[in-house]
Amino acid sequence: MNKQNIKKKLKVVLMQPNFQLLGKRSWKLLPYGLCLLKACCSDEFDVTVYDPNFDSESEDLIKQKLLEFKPDVVGLTSFSTEYIKEIYYHASFIKSTLPNVKVIVGGVLPTVCPEKIISCNDIDYLIMGEGEFVLKELLRAIVSGNEKIAAGIRGIALRDAGRNIINDRPDFINDLDSLPFPDYSDLDIVKYGSFEHRYAHTLISRQLPFATTMSSRGCPMGCTFCAASTVSGKKVRLRSAENVLSEIEYLAKNHGIKEIIFLDDHFLFNRRRAMDIMHGIISRFPDLTWKCVNVAVFSLDSEILETMLKSGCNQITLSIESGDTDTLKHLIKKPVDLEKAKEISDIARSFGIEVVSNFVIGTPGETWEQIRRTFKYAENLNIDMVNFHIATPLPKTELMRICIEKGLLKSEDEVAGYTVGAINTPEFTGFELQVLRAFEWDRINFSSKEKSRTIAKLQGITEEEVEEWRKQTRRNLGNIHYTRSQEDNGELIFQSVQFNKELHHV
């Protein structure tokens, strides 16, 4: 069967779910991964990228458009275990609208909990791990009509005669330069890049339009609370500096992109490559600005910070995680030198680079005094903003394994939101952590009018909105999310998240 016949036979829609249909906060980001999959598969198949999430399309409108597309296959992407109900919901109404369509789910959910996701009768196939090559193999198998071919593909899960088949994952893709650039032809990239995010400092750019990209995959750290090693591997795989610069050139020349946000887990893993990228930006794109959502503090020094500044970097987010050395070494397992982290943050701020840091509290084995030391350290950093997260056991993490072994959770199904205390130990309850987190976040970040103004700028909001945000955070102990009103002014509405009293024993 030649490629021309395959194109005529198989029509594929790669779809970003509308996460707002069930009331969740939604990230209005260009679906980078889906556009990359389109670029990998469109030489053989008729592939359309469809994103009802950006404009929060109704279920009826989504159904109408799917009927117009008339796909043979719908691929749904997932990027967090927090949205599992949304994936089930979409799969259900897709199947009810197009009973003969094949529904494929890829991304984080099937990678970390395939046994659970494949049990959904409305989902035909899962793709676990990186899908650029696996999806193409699966589509070829669907064209053949032979289920046994699909059952033999690494990285695929499916049901067969009442039993679940979950194959081994494929090897990670080592040569990232061999992948094409994402194909954005179905979407208005400038529309996405001109969206002004709020309450999300990592996505708020200095210049519009902006674009996101990934220059590497993988993280070697192995922090107990993180699933990055499961999703993208412990080995860091790098795109070459020239490959990254070529993509930036494409985005700048063809779409007028003025800022790049790197979504890498470890952008600075290879110092020489990072410096080559930055020197390339200086010489080829002098007006470009950029930032990276994750920067390892132990990879920074004054030289690299100065180069970051000269190349247009305006903000760094340091994941220091704890202000207690023993917690870092034995419980979180992250090699952070707290004295160096303070020194680096001081240098960055002296250069005029915005500095934000993340901390995690409530790891099993952590004492109340160690938690309090984290807040004291964060306060003494004196940076632009600090974020505190309650340790959340996620599937396929060491933290989840520890919680189950210690009897703190019964199974991987007991996962709360990122601001909710999911576990209780002899040292603390989840409710205590929620109270402490909300009030210390407020005390440290908003100790002066000047700091409030700084955070308003960081978060893309007004000073009046800062005050409402603080109030809602205190009153709901951080369990709030934000939805935009449907009016043209796009007003932010705060909604509280109800506590699970049985879980938290309050």
C-alpha positions as CSV (number, residue, x, y, z in Angstrom):
1,M,0.0,0.0,0.0
2,N,1.6,3.3,-1.0
3,K,1.6,6.5,0.9
4,Q,-0.9,8.2,-1.4
5,N,-3.5,5.5,-0.7
6,I,-2.9,5.8,3.1
7,K,-3.5,9.5,3.0
8,K,-6.9,9.0,1.3
9,K,-7.9,6.3,3.8
10,L,-7.0,7.8,7.1
11,K,-8.1,11.2,8.5
12,V,-6.6,12.1,11.9
13,V,-7.6,14.9,14.3
14,L,-5.1,15.6,17.0
15,M,-7.0,17.4,19.7
16,Q,-6.3,19.4,22.8
17,P,-9.2,18.9,25.2
18,N,-11.1,21.9,26.5
19,F,-10.1,21.5,30.1
20,Q,-12.7,24.2,31.1
21,L,-15.7,22.1,30.3
22,L,-15.7,20.6,33.8
23,G,-14.7,23.8,35.5
24,K,-10.9,23.4,35.7
25,R,-8.4,26.2,35.1
26,S,-7.0,26.0,31.6
27,W,-3.6,26.9,30.3
28,K,-4.0,28.6,26.9
29,L,-0.8,27.5,25.4
30,L,-0.1,26.5,21.8
31,P,-0.3,22.7,21.7
32,Y,3.4,22.3,20.9
33,G,3.4,18.5,21.2
34,L,0.4,18.0,18.9
35,C,2.0,20.3,16.3
36,L,5.2,18.3,16.5
37,L,3.2,15.0,16.0
38,K,1.5,16.5,12.9
39,A,4.9,17.4,11.5
40,C,6.0,13.8,12.0
41,C,2.9,12.1,10.5
42,S,1.5,14.4,7.8
43,D,3.7,13.0,5.1
44,E,1.6,9.8,5.2
45,F,-1.7,10.8,6.8
46,D,-4.2,13.6,6.6
47,V,-3.6,15.2,10.0
48,T,-5.4,18.2,11.5
49,V,-4.5,19.8,14.9
50,Y,-7.7,21.1,16.6
51,D,-7.7,23.1,19.9
52,P,-11.1,23.8,21.4
53,N,-9.4,24.8,24.6
54,F,-8.1,28.2,23.7
55,D,-11.5,29.7,23.0
56,S,-13.3,27.4,25.5
57,E,-15.6,25.9,22.9
58,S,-18.7,24.3,24.1
59,E,-19.3,20.5,24.0
60,D,-21.9,21.0,21.2
61,L,-19.5,23.1,19.1
62,I,-16.8,20.5,19.6
63,K,-19.1,17.8,18.4
64,Q,-20.2,19.8,15.4
65,K,-16.6,20.4,14.3
66,L,-15.7,16.8,14.8
67,L,-18.7,15.8,12.5
68,E,-17.3,18.3,10.0
69,F,-13.8,16.9,10.2
70,K,-15.1,13.3,9.8
71,P,-12.0,11.8,11.3
72,D,-11.1,8.1,11.4
73,V,-8.9,8.7,14.4
74,V,-9.0,11.3,17.2
75,G,-5.9,11.7,19.3
76,L,-6.2,13.4,22.7
77,T,-3.3,14.8,24.6
78,S,-2.9,14.9,28.4
79,F,-0.3,16.8,30.3
80,S,-1.2,16.3,34.0
81,T,-2.9,13.7,36.2
82,E,-5.0,16.5,37.5
83,Y,-7.1,16.4,34.3
84,I,-8.0,12.7,34.3
85,K,-11.7,13.3,34.5
86,E,-11.5,15.7,31.6
87,I,-9.9,13.1,29.4
88,Y,-12.6,10.5,30.2
89,Y,-15.3,13.1,29.6
90,H,-13.9,14.0,26.1
91,A,-13.4,10.4,25.1
92,S,-17.0,9.6,26.1
93,F,-18.6,12.3,24.0
94,I,-16.3,11.8,21.1
95,K,-17.3,8.1,21.0
96,S,-21.0,9.0,21.3
97,T,-20.7,11.5,18.4
98,L,-18.5,9.3,16.2
99,P,-19.0,5.6,17.3
100,N,-16.6,4.2,14.8
101,V,-13.8,6.6,15.4
102,K,-10.6,5.3,17.1
103,V,-9.7,7.3,20.2
104,I,-6.0,7.5,21.1
105,V,-4.7,9.1,24.3
106,G,-1.1,10.2,24.7
107,G,1.0,12.3,27.0
108,V,1.5,12.2,30.7
109,L,-1.6,10.3,31.8
110,P,-1.0,7.1,29.9
111,T,2.7,7.3,30.6
112,V,2.4,7.3,34.3
113,C,-0.9,5.3,34.9
114,P,-1.6,3.2,31.8
115,E,-3.5,0.5,33.7
116,K,-6.0,3.0,34.9
117,I,-6.5,4.9,31.6
118,I,-6.9,1.8,29.3
119,S,-9.7,0.6,31.5
120,C,-11.9,3.4,30.0
121,N,-14.1,1.7,27.4
122,D,-14.2,4.9,25.3
123,I,-10.4,4.8,24.7
124,D,-9.1,2.4,22.1
125,Y,-5.3,3.0,22.4
126,L,-2.7,4.6,24.6
127,I,0.7,5.9,23.6
128,M,3.1,5.8,26.5
129,G,6.2,7.9,26.4
130,E,7.4,9.8,23.4
131,G,4.9,9.5,20.6
132,E,6.7,10.9,17.5
133,F,7.5,7.6,16.0
134,V,5.0,5.4,17.9
135,L,2.0,7.3,16.6
136,K,3.0,6.8,13.0
137,E,3.4,3.0,13.6
138,L,0.0,2.9,15.3
139,L,-1.7,4.7,12.4
140,R,-0.2,2.3,9.9
141,A,-1.6,-0.6,12.0
142,I,-5.0,1.0,12.1
143,V,-4.9,1.3,8.3
144,S,-4.1,-2.3,8.0
145,G,-7.2,-3.3,10.1
146,N,-5.1,-5.9,11.9
147,E,-5.3,-5.5,15.6
148,K,-2.5,-7.9,16.2
149,I,-0.1,-5.5,14.5
150,A,-1.0,-2.7,17.0
151,A,-0.6,-5.2,19.9
152,G,3.0,-5.7,18.9
153,I,4.1,-2.1,18.9
154,R,6.2,-0.9,21.8
155,G,4.7,2.0,23.6
156,I,1.1,1.0,22.9
157,A,-1.6,-0.2,25.3
158,L,-5.0,-1.5,24.2
159,R,-7.8,-3.9,25.2
160,D,-8.1,-7.3,23.4
161,A,-10.8,-9.8,24.2
162,G,-11.5,-8.4,27.6
163,R,-7.9,-8.2,28.7
164,N,-5.5,-5.2,28.8
165,I,-2.3,-5.3,26.8
166,I,0.3,-2.9,28.0
167,N,3.5,-3.1,26.0
168,D,7.0,-2.0,27.1
169,R,7.8,1.6,26.4
170,P,10.0,2.4,23.4
171,D,13.5,3.7,23.9
172,F,13.8,7.5,24.3
173,I,14.6,9.4,21.2
174,N,18.3,10.3,21.4
175,D,18.8,12.3,18.2
176,L,16.3,15.2,18.8
177,D,17.8,17.1,15.9
178,S,16.2,14.4,13.7
179,L,12.8,15.6,14.6
180,P,11.1,18.3,12.4
181,F,10.0,21.6,13.8
182,P,6.3,21.6,14.9
183,D,3.7,22.2,12.1
184,Y,1.5,25.2,13.2
185,S,-0.4,25.4,9.9
186,D,-3.8,24.6,11.5
187,L,-3.5,27.3,14.2
188,D,-2.9,31.0,14.5
189,I,0.4,31.1,16.3
190,V,0.3,34.8,16.8
191,K,-3.1,34.6,18.5
192,Y,-1.6,32.2,21.0
193,G,1.6,34.2,21.4
194,S,-0.4,37.4,22.0
195,F,-2.5,36.0,24.8
196,E,-1.7,37.9,28.0
197,H,-1.5,35.2,30.7
198,R,-2.3,36.2,34.3
199,Y,-1.4,34.6,37.6
200,A,1.3,32.5,35.9
201,H,4.7,34.3,36.0
202,T,6.5,31.7,33.9
203,L,4.1,32.4,31.0
204,I,4.1,36.2,31.2
205,S,6.4,37.5,28.5
206,R,8.0,40.9,28.3
207,Q,7.3,41.1,24.5
208,L,4.4,39.8,22.4
209,P,4.0,37.6,20.5
210,F,5.9,34.8,22.3
211,A,6.3,31.1,21.6
212,T,7.3,28.1,23.7
213,T,9.8,25.4,22.8
214,M,11.9,22.7,24.3
215,S,15.6,22.5,23.6
216,S,16.2,19.3,25.6
217,R,14.4,16.4,27.2
218,G,15.0,14.5,30.4
219,C,16.2,15.4,34.0
220,P,18.9,13.6,35.9
221,M,17.9,14.8,39.4
222,G,15.5,12.2,40.6
223,C,13.6,14.4,43.1
224,T,11.3,12.2,45.1
225,F,8.1,14.2,44.3
226,C,8.8,14.5,40.6
227,A,7.7,12.2,37.7
228,A,10.0,13.8,35.1
229,S,12.4,10.8,35.0
230,T,9.4,8.5,34.2
231,V,7.9,10.8,31.6
232,S,11.1,12.0,29.9
233,G,13.9,9.9,31.4
234,K,16.9,10.6,33.6
235,K,19.3,11.0,30.7
236,V,19.3,14.5,29.4
237,R,19.0,14.6,25.6
238,L,20.0,17.8,23.8
239,R,19.1,19.5,20.6
240,S,22.1,21.1,19.2
241,A,22.6,24.9,19.6
242,E,22.3,25.4,15.8
243,N,19.0,23.4,15.7
244,V,17.5,25.5,18.5
245,L,18.7,28.7,16.8
246,S,17.2,27.6,13.5
247,E,13.9,27.1,15.1
248,I,14.1,30.6,16.7
249,E,14.9,32.0,13.3
250,Y,11.9,30.3,11.8
251,L,9.6,31.6,14.5
252,A,11.0,35.1,14.3
253,K,11.0,35.4,10.5
254,N,7.7,33.6,9.7
255,H,5.6,34.6,12.7
256,G,7.2,37.7,14.2
257,I,7.9,36.0,17.5
258,K,9.7,38.3,19.9
259,E,10.1,36.2,23.0
260,I,10.9,32.5,23.6
261,I,10.0,30.6,26.7
262,F,12.0,27.4,27.1
263,L,10.0,24.6,28.8
264,D,13.1,22.4,29.4
265,D,13.5,20.5,32.7
266,H,17.3,21.3,32.6
267,F,18.1,24.0,30.0
268,L,21.6,24.5,31.5
269,F,22.6,20.8,31.7
270,N,25.4,21.3,29.1
271,R,27.1,24.6,29.8
272,R,28.8,24.9,26.4
273,R,25.6,24.3,24.4
274,A,23.7,26.8,26.6
275,M,26.4,29.4,26.0
276,D,26.4,28.7,22.3
277,I,22.6,29.2,22.2
278,M,22.9,32.5,24.1
279,H,25.8,33.8,22.0
280,G,23.7,32.9,18.9
281,I,20.8,34.9,20.2
282,I,23.0,37.9,20.9
283,S,24.5,37.9,17.3
284,R,21.4,36.8,15.3
285,F,18.4,38.1,17.3
286,P,19.6,41.1,19.3
287,D,16.0,42.3,20.1
288,L,14.7,38.9,21.3
289,T,13.9,38.2,24.9
290,W,13.7,34.8,26.6
291,K,13.4,32.8,29.8
292,C,13.3,29.3,31.0
293,V,10.7,27.9,33.4
294,N,13.3,25.7,35.2
295,V,16.9,26.7,36.0
296,A,19.1,24.5,38.2
297,V,20.8,26.8,40.7
298,F,23.9,24.6,40.8
299,S,24.4,25.3,37.1
300,L,24.6,29.1,37.6
301,D,27.5,31.4,38.2
302,S,28.2,35.1,37.6
303,E,29.6,34.4,34.0
304,I,26.6,32.5,32.8
305,L,24.1,34.9,34.5
306,E,25.8,37.8,32.7
307,T,25.6,36.0,29.4
308,M,21.9,35.2,30.1
309,L,21.3,38.9,30.7
310,K,23.1,40.1,27.6
311,S,21.2,37.6,25.5
312,G,17.8,38.9,26.6
313,C,16.9,36.6,29.6
314,N,14.7,38.6,31.9
315,Q,13.6,36.1,34.6
316,I,14.8,32.9,36.3
317,T,12.8,30.4,38.4
318,L,15.0,28.5,40.9
319,S,13.6,25.3,42.3
320,I,15.5,25.3,45.6
321,E,12.7,23.1,47.2
322,S,13.7,23.4,50.9
323,G,15.6,25.6,53.3
324,D,16.8,22.7,55.3
325,T,19.9,20.8,54.2
326,D,18.9,17.4,55.7
327,T,15.5,17.6,53.9
328,L,17.2,18.3,50.6
329,K,19.7,15.5,51.0
330,H,17.7,12.7,52.5
331,L,14.0,13.4,51.8
332,I,13.8,15.3,48.5
333,K,17.2,14.1,47.2
334,K,18.2,17.2,45.3
335,P,21.8,18.5,45.3
336,V,21.3,22.2,46.3
337,D,23.8,24.2,48.2
338,L,21.7,26.7,50.2
339,E,24.5,29.2,50.6
340,K,25.3,29.1,46.9
341,A,21.6,29.5,46.1
342,K,21.5,32.7,48.1
343,E,24.6,34.0,46.5
344,I,23.3,33.2,43.0
345,S,19.9,34.9,43.7
346,D,21.7,38.0,44.9
347,I,23.9,38.1,41.8
348,A,20.9,37.7,39.5
349,R,19.0,40.4,41.2
350,S,22.0,42.7,41.0
351,F,21.9,42.2,37.3
352,G,18.3,43.2,37.1
353,I,17.0,39.7,36.4
354,E,13.7,38.8,38.1
355,V,14.1,35.9,40.5
356,V,11.4,33.5,41.6
357,S,11.9,30.4,43.7
358,N,9.8,27.2,44.4
359,F,9.7,25.3,47.6
360,V,8.0,22.1,48.7
361,I,6.8,21.4,52.2
362,G,5.3,18.3,53.8
363,T,7.5,15.5,52.6
364,P,7.0,12.4,54.8
365,G,9.8,12.3,57.4
366,E,10.1,16.1,57.4
367,T,9.7,17.7,60.9
368,W,7.6,20.7,61.7
369,E,10.9,22.6,62.6
370,Q,12.4,21.7,59.2
371,I,9.3,23.0,57.5
372,R,9.6,26.3,59.5
373,R,13.2,26.6,58.4
374,T,12.2,26.5,54.8
375,F,10.0,29.6,55.3
376,K,12.7,31.4,57.2
377,Y,15.2,30.6,54.4
378,A,12.8,31.8,51.7
379,E,12.2,35.0,53.6
380,N,15.9,35.7,53.9
381,L,16.4,35.2,50.2
382,N,14.7,38.5,49.6
383,I,13.9,37.8,46.0
384,D,11.0,38.9,43.8
385,M,8.6,36.1,44.7
386,V,8.6,32.7,46.5
387,N,6.1,29.9,45.8
388,F,5.3,27.1,48.3
389,H,3.8,23.8,47.2
390,I,2.6,21.0,49.4
391,A,4.3,17.7,48.6
392,T,1.8,15.9,46.3
393,P,2.3,12.1,45.7
394,L,2.0,11.6,42.0
395,P,1.8,8.3,40.2
396,K,5.2,6.7,39.4
397,T,7.1,8.9,41.8
398,E,9.3,7.8,44.8
399,L,7.1,10.0,47.0
400,M,4.0,7.9,46.0
401,R,5.9,4.7,46.7
402,I,7.0,5.9,50.1
403,C,3.4,7.1,51.0
404,I,2.0,3.7,50.1
405,E,4.7,1.8,51.9
406,K,4.2,3.8,55.1
407,G,0.5,3.5,55.0
408,L,-0.1,7.2,54.4
409,L,-2.1,6.4,51.3
410,K,-3.8,3.2,50.2
411,S,-3.3,3.5,46.5
412,E,-2.2,5.8,43.7
413,D,-5.8,6.8,43.2
414,E,-5.6,9.0,46.4
415,V,-4.1,12.1,44.7
416,A,-5.2,15.6,45.7
417,G,-4.5,18.9,44.0
418,Y,-1.2,20.7,44.3
419,T,-2.4,23.0,47.1
420,V,-4.2,20.4,49.1
421,G,-2.5,18.4,51.8
422,A,-3.0,14.8,50.7
423,I,-1.2,13.1,53.6
424,N,-1.0,13.2,57.4
425,T,2.0,12.2,59.4
426,P,2.9,12.2,63.1
427,E,4.6,15.6,62.5
428,F,1.8,17.4,60.6
429,T,-1.7,17.1,59.1
430,G,-2.5,18.1,55.6
431,F,-4.8,20.8,56.9
432,E,-2.0,22.3,59.0
433,L,0.2,22.5,55.9
434,Q,-2.6,24.3,54.0
435,V,-3.0,26.9,56.7
436,L,0.8,27.4,57.1
437,R,1.4,27.6,53.4
438,A,-1.3,30.2,52.7
439,F,-0.4,32.5,55.5
440,E,3.4,32.3,55.1
441,W,3.1,32.9,51.4
442,D,1.2,36.0,52.2
443,R,3.5,37.2,54.9
444,I,6.7,36.7,53.0
445,N,5.7,37.9,49.6
446,F,3.7,41.0,50.6
447,S,5.7,42.5,53.4
448,S,5.8,45.9,51.7
449,K,3.9,47.9,49.0
450,E,7.0,47.7,46.8
451,K,6.9,43.9,46.9
452,S,3.2,43.9,46.1
453,R,3.9,46.1,43.1
454,T,6.7,43.8,42.0
455,I,4.4,40.7,42.2
456,A,1.6,42.5,40.4
457,K,4.0,43.0,37.5
458,L,5.3,39.4,37.6
459,Q,1.8,38.0,37.6
460,G,0.4,40.3,35.0
461,I,-2.3,41.8,37.3
462,T,-3.2,45.1,38.9
463,E,-2.3,46.0,42.5
464,E,-6.1,45.8,43.3
465,E,-6.2,42.3,41.9
466,V,-3.2,41.4,44.1
467,E,-5.1,42.3,47.2
468,E,-8.1,40.2,46.1
469,W,-5.8,37.3,45.3
470,R,-4.2,37.5,48.8
471,K,-7.7,37.7,50.5
472,Q,-9.0,34.7,48.5
473,T,-5.8,32.7,49.2
474,R,-6.1,33.3,52.9
475,R,-9.8,32.5,53.1
476,N,-9.7,29.4,51.0
477,L,-6.2,28.3,52.2
478,G,-4.9,28.4,48.6
479,N,-7.6,26.1,47.2
480,I,-8.7,28.5,44.5
481,H,-8.6,28.5,40.8
482,Y,-9.3,31.3,38.3
483,T,-11.6,31.4,35.3
484,R,-12.1,34.2,32.8
485,S,-15.6,35.6,32.4
486,Q,-17.1,35.3,29.0
487,E,-17.4,39.1,28.7
488,D,-15.0,41.0,26.5
489,N,-13.1,42.4,29.5
490,G,-11.9,38.9,30.4
491,E,-12.3,39.5,34.2
492,L,-10.7,36.9,36.4
493,I,-13.2,35.1,38.7
494,F,-11.9,33.4,41.8
495,Q,-13.6,30.1,42.7
496,S,-12.9,28.1,45.9
497,V,-12.2,24.4,45.8
498,Q,-14.1,22.4,48.5
499,F,-12.1,20.5,51.1
500,N,-12.3,16.7,51.2
501,K,-13.1,16.5,55.0
502,E,-12.7,12.7,55.1
503,L,-9.3,12.9,53.6
504,H,-8.1,15.7,55.9
505,H,-9.9,14.7,59.1
506,V,-11.2,18.2,59.8
